[in-house]
Amino acid sequence: MSSKWEQLVETLIRLSSNGKLDWQETSDPEIFQTRVGSRLLQLEWSSIFETFTLKILGAHGGVVDSFDADDIVNLGGKNWSPEVENLVVLIKRNISGAEAELDAVLDALSEKEDPPF
């Protein structure tokens, strides 16, 4: 089971980094969610303990699977908490619009540069 959980975390990080997932805020500032097909994924980041919990909610809204960083490690897997922390920072920046603004500034600056020879 650990390998599937790790594959899911790794895929979420990769797709989120490439802008392929649309994460949304929830009423809890440490929980973010994204829809994948008919399922909802909830990512909870604990800034106090620097760890995460990932929940998969089925089509009817109930939790069908849930695991955290310790579950993966206890089954012999990697500690994904540092990568997930970076993911949470990216999610927050995307939600706030900071990433889009930074991209716009970089694009505007690149237009001002002299073209290479």
C-alpha angles and dihedrals in degrees: 000000000000092000092056091047090049091047090052093050092046092048092048091051093048096046093044091050089053092049093247097125126063107216118193134200121246130203087270110073091216097051124079129177140197133184120237110183108309092337130089121216119204121197116195118191119196107206090186095057096024093230139110143224122205121200129190113207117198128226090278094051100254123126108259097175136007133178140160138206092271092054090058094045093047089057091053098267134130125280101250096180097104092051092044090050088056089048091053090052089052092047091051091048092050093048092048092048093240094125093051091048092049090050090051092050092048091049091050091049093049089055089058094054121097113255114253118257 
